[in-house]
Amino acid sequence: MKLAVVGTGYVGLVAAACLAELGHGVTCVDCDAAKIRRLRDGMIPIYEPGLDQLIHTQTSDGRLTFTTDLAEGIRHATVVFIAVGTPQDEDGSADISAVLTAASDIAVAARHDTVVVLKSTVPVGTNAKVHALTRPLSPHAVSVVSNPEFLKQGSAVTDFLRPDRIVIGSDDERATAIMRDVYAPLTASGARLFVMDSASAELSKYAANAMLAVRISFMNEIANVCEAWGADVDEVRRAVAADSRIGSAFLAAGLGYGGSCFPKDVRALQRFSAEKDYDFKLLRAADDVNGQQPQRFLGKLESHFGRSFENRQIALWGLAFKPDTDDMREAPAVTLIDGLLVRDARVRAYDPQAAQVARRLFGERIAIAGDPLDALMGADALVLATEWSEFQRVDPSQMRALMRQPVVFDGRNVFDPAVMEHHGFVYFSVGRGVRSAPAPSVERFAAASHGLNA
C-alpha cells in the first residue's frame, strides 16, 4: 500500500521507517528542506537504537523516500499519517495548530479519497475538529482516523514492530478496513488491534502515559518516606513489585520522569479535563511530585556542601532524560545543572549521546567531557542523573582515584551502597541514602564493579 507520513520528527521517522519495513511504500513529507536533504544523505536527526540502519535499508530498497512537496508526497497515498509536533502551550494544553494546518493542506492537495490518520498525540476531540475542518476543503472523501503511538524512546523500533497493542479510533467502516490492511503484517503475527470511537482512542494515549507517570511519582513519594524513616526503597519495591496486580515496571525511585511525552501529556490531560470542569487532583499531585524530585536532590548537595558551591567542581553523568536517547526535553539533568550553576558550581558533564544537545542548551556555561572518567577529573562530587548502562561498568577504584573528593550523589540508584562505602565514597541515593549496609563479600564487590546488581 502507498502511504505518506507528514512530519519527520521522532514519531514520524520511526513510523515511516517501520511501515516501510512492513512492506508499504512510504513517502515522508516535511517543510524543513535542510532536514529533508540530510535525511536523503542518510543523516538521522535523532538518536534511537536501530533507526539509522532501518532507514538506510528502506531508502536503499526504495520503499522509503523524502520530500518537501506535500502534494507530490501524498499524490498516490491511500493513507496519510500526520505526525507533527503538539507542544505544550503556556496554559499546559497541547498546541494542535500544526495538526490542523497539516490536515487542511492534505485535504486541499488530495486527488482521491484519502484516509487521514492522526498519529500525533492530540487532546480528546481533535479527531472531530479535523473532520469538520477538512470536510468542506476537498471534493473527495477524507476520512479521519485516530491511531495514537505507544512508543518508548530507546526501544521505539521494537515497540512499533512488536506492539503491545494497536489502537484505531474510527466510525468509518471503509477507513477501518484500510487501517486493518496497513497493520495486517503485525496482526498476522499476533499483535492485538483495538477498534473504538475516536475520543476513546485519543484518551487511551493520555491515560497510558498518565498511569505510568503516577506510578513513578508514587514510588518517589515512597522513597521520600523511606528516607524519613530509614527504610530502603529497593526492598520496598521488591515486595510491591512481587504483587501480580502491580508488577515491577515504572516503580524505580529516582529523579523523576522527563522527555517529550509524560510531562506534556500529564499537563494536557489535566487541562482538557478542566475544560469539562473536572479537577484531576491525582495528576496534579503526580506532576508536583515530579517537579520537586530534582529540587530535593539539590537539597542533598546543599546539606553536604552548604548553600554556595563556589570553587566546587561537580561531575555530572547523564544528560538525556533516559538512556538510549539524546532527548533532553524536561530532563532532570537540566534542572540539576541550572541549580548547580546558580550555586556557582563548575559543571563537567558526560552523556554518550546528548553532548551536542547539551552544548546547544548550555553553551560554554558547562564543560562537556569525552568519557565518564574524564568528567571525574578533579571533581568534588559526582552527580548521576541518567542510568546509562556504561556507568555501571566503571571501576569504583578508578573513580575515586580521579576525584578530589570521593562523594557520589546517585539520582538513579545505579550503584550498590555497600560497594561504594567499601571503596571509601560518601554516597547519597534516593530512598536508601541512610541505609547502613553490612560489609559485603569480595565476590559481591567484584560483581557490582562489573555492572551486576549484587
C-alpha positions in Angstrom: 0.0 0.0 0.0 1.1 3.6 -0.7 1.4 5.7 2.5 2.6 9.1 3.4 3.8 10.5 6.7 3.7 14.2 7.3 6.3 15.2 9.8 9.8 13.8 10.2 10.2 14.2 14.0 10.6 11.4 16.4 7.2 9.7 15.8 7.1 10.4 12.1 10.5 8.9 11.3 10.0 5.8 13.4 6.5 5.3 12.0 7.7 5.8 8.4 10.7 3.5 8.6 8.7 0.8 10.4 5.8 1.0 8.0 8.3 0.6 5.1 9.7 -2.4 6.9 6.2 -3.9 6.8 6.3 -3.7 3.0 4.5 -0.5 2.3 5.8 2.3 0.1 6.2 5.3 2.3 6.9 9.0 1.5 7.9 11.3 4.3 6.9 14.9 3.9 8.4 17.8 5.9 8.6 21.6 5.2 12.2 21.7 6.6 14.3 21.5 3.4 17.6 21.2 5.3 16.3 18.2 7.3 15.0 16.5 4.2 18.4 17.0 2.5 20.1 15.4 5.5 17.7 12.5 5.5 18.3 11.9 1.8 22.0 11.9 2.6 21.5 9.3 5.3 21.9 11.7 8.3 19.4 10.9 11.0 18.5 13.9 13.2 17.7 11.9 16.4 19.3 9.0 18.2 17.1 6.0 18.5 18.7 2.5 18.6 18.2 0.7 15.3 16.5 3.5 13.5 19.5 4.7 11.4 20.1 1.2 9.9 16.3 0.7 9.3 16.1 4.0 7.4 19.2 3.2 5.4 17.8 -0.2 4.4 14.4 1.1 3.5 15.7 4.0 1.4 18.2 1.7 -0.3 15.4 -0.7 -1.2 13.2 2.2 -2.5 10.4 1.8 -0.1 11.1 5.0 1.9 11.5 8.4 0.3 11.6 12.0 1.5 10.2 15.2 0.0 9.2 18.8 0.9 6.4 18.8 -1.7 3.2 17.8 0.1 1.1 17.5 -3.0 3.6 15.2 -4.6 4.2 13.3 -1.4 0.5 12.3 -0.9 -0.4 12.0 -4.6 -0.5 8.2 -4.7 -1.1 7.7 -0.9 -4.2 5.9 0.2 -3.4 6.7 3.8 -1.6 9.9 5.1 -0.3 9.9 8.7 0.0 13.2 10.5 3.0 13.1 12.9 3.7 16.8 13.6 4.5 18.3 16.9 1.9 19.2 19.6 4.0 21.2 22.0 2.8 22.3 25.4 1.2 25.7 25.3 1.6 28.2 28.1 -1.6 27.1 29.9 -0.5 23.4 29.8 -2.7 22.4 26.9 -1.4 20.8 23.7 -1.0 23.1 20.8 -2.6 21.3 17.8 -2.2 24.2 15.3 0.4 22.2 13.3 -2.0 19.2 13.2 -4.9 21.4 11.9 -2.6 23.1 9.3 -1.3 19.7 8.1 -4.9 18.3 7.8 -6.1 21.3 5.9 -3.2 21.1 3.5 -3.7 17.4 2.9 -7.5 17.9 2.2 -6.8 20.6 -0.3 -4.0 18.6 -2.0 -5.9 15.3 -2.1 -6.6 14.0 -5.6 -8.6 10.9 -4.5 -10.4 9.5 -1.4 -7.9 9.6 1.4 -7.6 8.3 5.0 -6.0 10.9 7.3 -4.5 9.3 10.4 -3.8 11.3 13.5 -0.5 9.8 14.8 0.4 12.9 16.8 -0.7 12.9 20.4 -3.7 15.2 20.5 -6.4 16.1 23.1 -9.8 14.4 23.1 -12.0 16.0 20.4 -9.2 16.7 17.9 -10.4 14.0 15.5 -13.9 15.7 15.4 -12.2 19.1 14.8 -10.1 17.8 12.0 -13.1 16.0 10.4 -15.2 19.2 10.5 -12.2 21.3 9.1 -11.4 19.0 6.2 -14.9 18.1 5.0 -15.5 21.3 3.0 -11.9 21.5 1.7 -11.9 18.5 -0.7 -14.4 17.1 -3.3 -13.0 13.7 -2.3 -13.9 11.7 0.8 -11.4 12.5 3.6 -11.8 10.0 6.5 -10.2 10.9 9.8 -8.8 8.1 12.0 -7.1 8.3 15.4 -4.1 6.0 15.7 -2.1 7.0 18.8 1.5 5.9 19.2 2.7 4.0 22.3 6.5 4.1 21.6 9.2 4.3 24.3 12.2 6.3 23.5 15.2 3.9 23.4 13.1 1.0 22.1 10.7 2.7 19.7 11.6 0.5 16.7 10.9 -2.7 18.6 7.8 -1.2 20.1 6.4 -0.4 16.7 7.2 -3.8 15.1 6.3 -5.8 18.2 3.5 -3.7 19.7 1.6 -4.4 22.9 -1.5 -3.1 21.1 -2.6 -1.1 18.1 -5.4 1.3 18.7 -7.7 2.6 15.9 -10.3 5.3 16.6 -12.8 5.3 13.7 -16.5 5.2 13.0 -15.9 4.8 9.2 -16.0 1.2 8.2 -14.1 1.7 5.0 -11.3 3.6 6.8 -11.2 1.0 9.5 -10.8 -1.8 6.9 -7.9 0.1 5.3 -6.2 0.5 8.6 -6.6 -3.2 9.3 -4.7 -3.8 6.0 -2.0 -1.3 6.9 -1.3 -3.2 10.1 -2.0 -6.7 8.7 1.6 -7.8 8.9 1.6 -7.1 12.6 -1.8 -8.6 13.5 -0.9 -11.7 11.5 2.0 -12.1 13.9 -0.3 -11.8 16.9 -0.4 -8.1 17.6 -3.7 -7.1 19.3 -5.7 -4.4 17.4 -8.4 -2.5 19.2 -11.1 -0.5 17.2 -13.0 2.1 19.2 -14.5 5.5 18.8 -12.1 8.4 18.2 -12.5 10.0 21.6 -11.6 6.8 23.4 -8.6 6.2 21.2 -7.4 9.8 21.8 -7.8 9.4 25.5 -6.1 6.0 25.6 -2.7 7.6 24.9 -3.1 10.1 27.7 -4.4 7.5 30.1 -1.5 5.2 29.5 1.2 7.9 30.0 -0.6 9.4 33.0 -0.8 5.9 34.6 2.9 5.4 34.2 3.7 8.9 35.4 1.6 8.4 38.5 3.5 5.1 39.2 6.8 6.9 39.0 5.7 9.8 41.2 4.1 7.4 43.7 7.3 5.4 44.1 9.3 8.6 44.5 6.9 9.6 47.3 7.6 6.2 48.9 11.3 6.8 48.5 11.0 10.1 50.3 9.1 8.4 53.2 11.9 5.7 53.2 14.5 8.4 53.8 12.4 9.9 56.6 12.1 6.6 58.4 15.3 4.8 57.5 13.7 2.2 55.2 15.2 1.0 51.9 13.2 1.8 48.8 14.8 -1.1 46.9 13.5 -3.6 49.4 10.0 -1.9 49.4 10.0 -2.0 45.6 10.8 -5.7 45.5 8.0 -6.5 47.8 5.5 -4.3 46.0 6.5 -5.5 42.5 6.0 -9.1 43.5 2.3 -8.4 43.7 0.8 -9.8 40.5 -1.7 -6.9 40.5 1.1 -4.4 40.3 4.3 -5.7 38.7 7.7 -4.1 38.5 7.6 -1.7 35.6 8.0 2.1 36.3 8.5 1.6 40.0 12.1 2.7 40.2 12.7 5.7 42.5 14.9 8.5 41.3 14.9 12.0 39.9 11.5 11.6 38.2 10.3 11.4 34.6 11.1 13.7 31.7 11.1 13.7 27.9 8.6 14.8 25.4 5.6 12.7 26.5 5.0 12.3 30.2 5.3 15.9 31.3 3.3 17.3 28.4 0.6 14.6 28.4 0.1 14.8 32.1 -0.5 18.5 31.9 -2.6 18.3 28.8 -4.9 15.7 30.4 -5.3 18.0 33.4 -6.1 20.9 31.0 -8.7 19.2 28.9 -10.3 17.7 32.0 -10.6 21.2 33.4 -12.4 22.3 30.2 -15.2 20.0 31.4 -15.0 21.3 35.0 -13.1 18.3 36.3 -10.1 18.8 38.6 -7.8 15.9 38.1 -6.2 16.1 41.5 -4.2 12.8 41.2 -2.4 14.0 38.1 -1.8 17.4 39.6 -0.1 15.7 42.6 1.9 13.4 40.3 3.2 16.4 38.4 4.0 18.3 41.6 6.0 15.4 43.0 7.9 15.0 39.8 8.9 18.7 39.7 10.1 18.5 43.3 12.4 15.5 42.9 15.3 17.3 41.4 15.0 20.1 43.9 15.0 17.6 46.8 18.2 16.1 45.3 19.8 19.5 45.1 18.9 19.9 48.7 21.1 16.8 49.5 24.1 18.5 47.8 23.4 21.7 49.8 23.2 19.7 53.0 26.7 18.3 52.2 28.5 21.3 50.7 26.5 24.3 52.0 24.4 26.8 50.0 27.3 28.1 47.8 29.3 25.7 45.6 31.9 28.4 44.6 35.2 26.7 43.7 33.4 23.3 43.6 33.7 21.2 40.5 30.8 18.8 40.0 30.9 15.9 37.6 27.6 15.0 36.1 26.9 11.7 34.4 23.9 11.6 32.1 22.2 14.5 30.3 19.3 12.8 28.4 16.1 12.2 30.3 16.6 8.5 30.0 19.1 6.0 28.5 19.2 5.2 24.8 18.1 8.6 23.6 19.6 12.1 23.1 16.4 13.8 24.1 16.9 16.4 26.9 13.4 17.8 26.9 12.3 18.1 30.5 15.3 16.1 31.6 16.0 16.2 35.4 19.7 16.9 34.4 18.7 20.3 33.1 17.1 21.3 36.4 20.2 20.0 38.3 22.6 21.9 36.1 20.6 25.1 36.4 20.6 24.6 40.2 24.3 23.9 40.3 25.2 26.9 38.1 23.0 29.2 40.3 25.0 28.0 43.2 28.3 28.9 41.4 29.4 25.3 40.8 31.6 24.4 37.8 29.9 21.5 36.0 31.7 19.0 33.8 29.2 16.6 32.2 29.2 13.5 30.1 26.5 11.7 28.2 27.0 9.0 25.5 24.5 10.7 23.1 23.3 14.0 24.3 26.5 16.1 24.2 25.5 18.1 21.2 22.1 18.9 22.6 23.7 20.0 25.9 26.1 22.3 24.0 23.1 23.9 22.3 21.3 24.3 25.6 24.2 25.5 27.9 26.9 26.7 25.5 30.1 27.5 27.4 28.4 27.5 30.8 29.3 23.9 31.3 32.2 21.7 30.1 31.5 18.5 28.1 33.7 15.5 28.9 34.7 12.9 26.4 34.0 9.9 28.6 32.9 9.1 32.2 36.4 9.1 33.7 37.3 12.4 32.0 34.3 14.0 33.7 35.6 13.0 37.1 39.0 14.6 36.9 39.4 16.8 40.0 35.7 16.6 40.9 34.4 17.4 44.3 31.4 15.2 43.7 29.7 13.1 41.1 26.0 13.5 40.3 24.5 10.7 38.4 21.3 11.8 36.5 20.7 9.2 33.8 21.2 5.4 34.3 23.2 4.6 31.1 24.5 1.0 31.4 28.1 2.0 30.8 28.1 3.9 34.2 27.6 0.6 36.0 30.7 -0.8 34.4 33.1 1.9 35.7 35.5 0.6 38.3 34.8 2.5 41.6 38.5 2.4 42.5 39.3 4.3 39.3 36.5 6.8 40.1 37.9 7.6 43.5 41.5 8.0 42.2 40.4 10.7 39.8 38.1 12.7 42.2 39.3 15.4 44.5 36.6 14.3 47.0 35.0 10.8 46.9 31.4 12.0 47.1 28.6 10.5 44.9 25.0 11.7 44.5 23.3 8.8 42.7 20.0 10.1 41.4 19.1 6.8 39.7 20.2 4.3 42.4 22.6 2.7 40.0 25.3 1.8 42.5 25.3 -0.6 45.4 25.6 1.5 48.5 27.7 -1.2 50.2 30.2 -1.3 47.3 30.5 2.5 47.3 31.1 2.5 51.1 33.7 -0.2 50.7 35.6 2.0 48.2 35.5 4.9 50.6 32.8 7.1 49.0 30.4 9.3 50.8 27.3 8.0 49.0 23.8 9.6 48.6 21.0 8.0 46.7 17.1 8.2 46.5 15.2 6.4 49.2 18.1 4.4 50.6 20.7 7.0 51.5 20.5 6.4 55.3 21.0 2.7 54.9 23.9 1.3 56.8 24.8 -1.8 54.8 26.8 -4.7 56.2 30.2 -5.3 54.6 29.6 -7.5 51.6 31.8 -10.4 50.4 34.7 -10.0 47.9 32.6 -11.8 45.3 29.8 -9.2 45.7 32.2 -6.3 45.2 33.5 -7.9 42.0 30.1 -8.5 40.6 28.9 -5.0 41.4 32.1 -3.4 39.9 31.3 -5.2 36.6 27.8 -3.7 36.4 25.8 -6.6 38.0 23.2 -5.9 40.6 24.6 -7.9 43.5 
